[in-house]
Amino acid sequence: MEPARSTLYRTFLLATLPALLLLGLVLRLPAFLALAGAWVVYLAASARSARRGLDGLRITREIYPSAFENDEVAVNLVLESDRPARRIEVTDSFGAAIVTEQRMLEPGPVGPEVRRRLGYTTLCSRQWGVYPLGPVQVARSDPAGLFRARRDLPVVEEFAVFPRVYDVAGLAPLGAQRSLAPHEATASRPGQALLYLGVRDYRPGDDLRHIHWPATARRGMLVVKEREVDLAPYFTLFVDLERRHRAGTGRKSTHEYLIRTAASIVWSAIHAGGFVQLEGEGRQPLHVPPGRGETHLAFSLYELIRAAQDGGTPLSELVLRHLSSVPSGSTTLLLSGTLFVELGELDEVLEGLRGRGARPVVVLVNNFSFPAITGWPPARAEIVEKRREVEFFLRSRGVPLRILEESDDLEAALGRGGFAP
């Protein structure tokens, strides 16, 4: 906002100018006309000075493109200009914060050989999602403060806010059987791990760095070290994005519980050193190929927050469609948006997974515990009976299970005791 005093001065000068011209013409006083002319030149030069400082100004933003909910984020703006400029006011827009505008003042000078860096720290106070950053607005006043010029710079990009994740108890005890499942997980096999197995004769193509020189000297022939093969847990997560299972709004909705639970499972699995892949079927398919590490975690979370619960493919059909991509010996988690699953279809899915040597785990979000968006929920007694039926069905087959209700605190529900056997 412009200072009130500067506005008053400018208004006074602009209002006085016609009076000077009128008096100069009526009274034929050249001094008044000269003063009016000088006044016009001064005002024009002041207005041009305010605008001129913004010409040739360039700004680049330095920021890591993602963060978790409630994380602090550091943002740097680098100012460059083709001509000298001072007293530049910079306003950046950070959509992931409740207070979106961030204002700074750079006294300068900024010029062709002088770069300036402005920084601010803000909080990701909005719910997970993808938010815009920018544009950046720059403003400058003339030295007398009479005129103020503004300019919008198209420094616009996306910023991803990931859900606050929780450590999911029970994933480690599930074991996520090793990715080389045709063998026992405890069997020693040649590979590149750190555990030393022994030595063997050199074969063409072996890395010379693996030669065991003392054994080579004793035998009189090249001998190389042999180590165990690396084994890593492998997780496959199928997320139900079927539209008819939507219920609730905001932080208390099936969509919120599905995405936050999936994000927590992915985070826990990757931090346990496992490989993770994701599949879902909304209007835009959710597909994350196998991978592990922090980069894969960020990519997985980014794809999850872009997924909408607007699909039409049942979870059982999704799993059967992608059954061939489930590695033998992996742990497969089925994340359903409803308690009312078809047990016949679920049994077919479980048999298909077990036929591939995969271990199934089921997480059910009871959509009828949330406020209904369309239609009427079943009677309370029917919901209770369905829950008992599903629990008995899965337990009788030895499938670990977790049922999430609207009343559950997700951090506590996912963290206590893990999955019921």
N, C-alpha and C positions, 0 to 999 in steps of 0.2 A: 504494500500500500504506500502511496506517495505521502511524504511528510506534509502536514497541513500548512506549515509555514511556506514551503516552496510553492504549493498550489495557490496560496493567497498572493504571493509575490507575482507569480505569472499572471494571475487573473487581474491584478492591479495594473501591470504593464500593458496587457492586451486591452484593458478598458480605457486606459489613459491615452493610448496611441490615436484613436479617432479624434479625441478632444484636441490633441496637439495639432493634428492635421487641419481640423476645422478652424482652430484659432489662427493658425498660420495663414490660411487662405482668406479668412474674413478680415483679419487685422493686417494682412499683408506684412507679416513679420517673418523674414527669412530665417531667423534664429529658431523659431518654433518648427518651421518646416525642416530645417537641418537636424534639430533634435529628434523629430519624428522619423526622419530617414535613418539616423544613427540607431534609433530604437529598433527599427525594422531589421537593420543589418545585424544588430546584436542578438535579437531573438532568433533570426534565421541561423546565425552561426552557432548559437547554443543548441538549437534543435539538431543541426547537422552534427555537432560534436557528440551528442548523445548517441546518434545512430552510427556514426563513423567508428566508434570504439567496438561495435559488435560485428562490423564487416570483417570477413576473413577469420573469424573465431571458429575453432574446431575443438570438439570435446570427445574423448573416448572414455568408456566406462570399464573399469577393471573389477570383476566380481566373479567368485565361483558360482556356477550356474544353478546350484541347488543347495538346500539345507533342510533340516527337520523342523517340525513345528516347535515354536518357542525358542529356536536357536537364535543367537545373535549373529548378525551378518555384517561384515565390513565391506564398504563400497568406496572405491577411489575413482575420482573424476580427474582426468588429465587434460589441462587446458593448453592449447597452442593457438597462435594467431600470426597472420601474415603482416600485421602492423602493430605497433605498441598500443597497449590498452591498459587502463587502470580502473579500479573500483567496479569490478564486475560482480553482480549478484547472480548466483546460480541456484536454480530450483530443480531438484530431481524428483521423479515420481516413483515410489517403491510400492507396487500394488499388493505385496504380501503382508504389509503392515497396516494396522488400523489407521495410524497417522501416515498417510501416503506421501505428503509433501515434505521434502527435506531441503532446507534453505541454508546457503552458505555465502560468504562474502570473500572475494579474492581481491585484496588491495592492489595487487600487481607489483611491478609491471609484468605483463605478458606480451611477448614479442616473438619475432622470427627465430631468435636464438635462446629464448627463455621459456621453458615449460614450467607450468605450475600444477601442483597436485593438491586437490581438495579431497578430504575423506570424511565419512560419517559412519556411524554404527547404528543399526536399527534392529528391530526384533520381528521375527516371523510370527506375528500374532494372529494371523488368519488360519483357517482350516486348510488341510492339505489340498493341493491342486496346482495348476499352472497359472501364474500371474504375469501381467505385463510390467516391464520396467521402462520408464521413460514416457513421453519425450522429456528432454531437458530444456528448460526455459532459462534464457540468460537475459539480464536487464542491466541497464547502465544509465546514469544521469550525467548531464553536463556538469562542468566544475561548479557552476553557480546553483545547481540543483533545480533549475527551472523546468527542464524537460526530462522525460524518462522514456527510453526506448526499450522495446522488448523484441525478443526473437526466439522462436521455437526451433530447436535442433533435433533432427530425426534420429536420436540415439535411443532406439527402441529394440528391446530383446525380451525373451521369455525367461522367467525364473520359476523353478520347480520347488514346491514345498512338499516334502515327503511326510507321511504320517509318523507320529511319534510311535516307535515300535517297542515291543515288550519281549523280553527273553522268554521263549516258549519252553516251559519245562516238559520233559518227557521225550524230546526228539533224540537226545543222546541214548537213553535206554532203549528206544525203538531200534537203534543200531544203524538204520539205513544201510542194510547189508551192502557190503563192498561191491564196487562196480565190476569186479572180476568174479562174479558169483558162481560160475561153473566149478570153482574150487572152494575149499573151505577157507574162510576168512583168515584163519590162523596158520594156514599152510605157507611154508617158505617157498618163494618162487624167485627166479632170477629177475633182476630189474635194476632200478637206479635209486633206490632208497638209501638211507644212511646205515641201516643195519647190515653188518658184514656177514656173509654166508660162508665164503671160502675162496678157493682159487680153481681155475680151470685152464686148459691149454688155450693159447692165443688162436683166434680165428680171423681170417681176413675181414677187415672192416671194423675191428675193435678199436676203441679209442686208445691211443698210445699212453694217455695219462692214467689209464687204469692198469698198466703193467705192474705186477708185483715183483720188484727187482730182486729182493732176497731169494724168493722161490725160483725166479728165473736163473739166478746164479747157481743155486743148488742143483737144479735139474739140467741145466745146460740148454734150455729151450725157453722160448717166451711163454710166460704164464701171466694171466690177468686176474684181477680181483673180481669176485662176483658178489653182488649185493641183492637184497630183497627187492621185489617190485613194489612201487608205490601203490597204496590202496587208499581210495578216497570214498567217503559216503556219497550216494547219489540220490537226489530227491526229485520227484516229479510232482508238480502241484496243478491240479485241475480246478479252476474257479468257475462256479455257477454264476452266469450273468444273464439268466433268463428273466425277462421282463415281468412275468406274472408272479414272481416271488418278491417283488418290491413292496416294501411297507415302511412306515415311519418317515421322518424327515430329519435333515441335519445330522447331528452327532448321534442321534438315536434313530438309526435307520438300518435296514438290512444291507444297503450298499456300503454304509460306513463300516459295519461290522465285518463284511466280507473283505473289503480292501484292507482294513487295518489288520485283520487276522492274517490275511495272505502276506502282507508286508512283514509282519512279525515272524511268521514261519520262514520266509525267505532270509530275513536278517539273521535269525538264529541258526539256520542251516549253513549259510555261507560263513558265519563266524565260527562254526564248528569245523570248517575246512572242507565242506562238501560241495559237490556240483549240484546246480539247481536249474531246472527248466520249468516254464510256465505255459499253460494253455487255457484259453477262455474264448467264448464265442458271443460277443455282443455285435452291434452293427459294425463296429470296427474290431476285427479279431485281435485277441490278446495272445501274442506268441513271443516267447523268449527262449531262444535256443540254449542248450546246456552251456554252463560256464561257472566260474567261481572267482572269488577275489572281490576287492572293493569296487573296481570298475563295473564288473558284472552286477554287483549289488545295486549300484546307482542306476544302471540301465533297467534292471528289473523293477525297481521302485518307480522309475519314470513311466514305464509302460503301465504299471498298475494304477497310478493316479490318473491316467488318461482313459482307463477302462470305465465304461458306463454299463449299468445294469439295464440294458435295453435290447437284449438278444431274444431269440426264439428257439434256441437249441437246448434240449434237456441235457443235464449233466451226464446221464448215462450214455446218451448218443455221442456226446463230446469225447468221453473216455474211449468208447469203442472205436471211434473214428481215428483216434491218435494212439491206439493200443500198440501199434508196431514201433512207435517212437519211445516206448517205455523200456529202459534197459533192464536186462535180466539181473535180478538180485537187488534192485533198487527199492527204496521206500516211496510209495505213491500216496499222496494225500488228496482226498476228495473233499472239497469245500463246497457244501450245498447251501443254498439260500432258503431251504424249507425243511421242516421236519416231516412233511408228508411226501416221502419218497416212495416210489413204486418198488416194493421189495423184490418182485420178480425180475425187474430190470436191474436192480442193484445186485441181486445174486448173480446175474449173468456177467456184470462188470467185475465182481469179485473173483469169479471163476476165471475170467479172461486174464486178470492180473496175476493170479496165482499160477495160471498156466505158463506165464512168462517168468515165473520165479520172483515176481515182485511182491512186496509186502504192503497191503492196503491199510490206510488209516483214514477215518471218516470224521469230519467236523460238520455239524449241522447247525445252522442258524434258524431258530424257530421264528419264522416270519409272522406267525399269528400272535406272538407276544408283543409285537409293535403295533402302533395305531394303523388301522387299515387305510389304504389309499383308495381302493375300489372294492366294492362288494362287501359281504358280511363274513366275519370269521366263523369257523365251526364252533360248536358248543364247547365249553370248557372241559366237560367230561370226555368228549371225543378227542380233544388235543392230548389230554393226559393218557388216554388209552393208546393213542398212536405213539406217544413217546415210549411207553412201556413195550409196545410191540417192536419198535425199532431197536430199542436197547437189547431186548431178548434176542432178536434176530442177529445182531452184530456180535454180541457176546458169545452166543452159541457157536459162532464161526471164528472166534478168537480175534476179532477185528477191534483194535483200539478205537475209542470213540470219545468225542467231546461235543456236548450240546450247549449252545450259547443262547441265552435269553436276553430280552431287552433290559431286564433289571440287573444283569451282570455287569460288574466292572471288568472291562476287558483285561486290564493289567493283572488283576487278581485271578480272573478265570483262566487265562492262558498260563499264568505263572505257578498256580498251585497244583501240584500233583500231576500235571501234564494230561495225558490221555488215559481214560479209564480202560483197562484191559477187558 
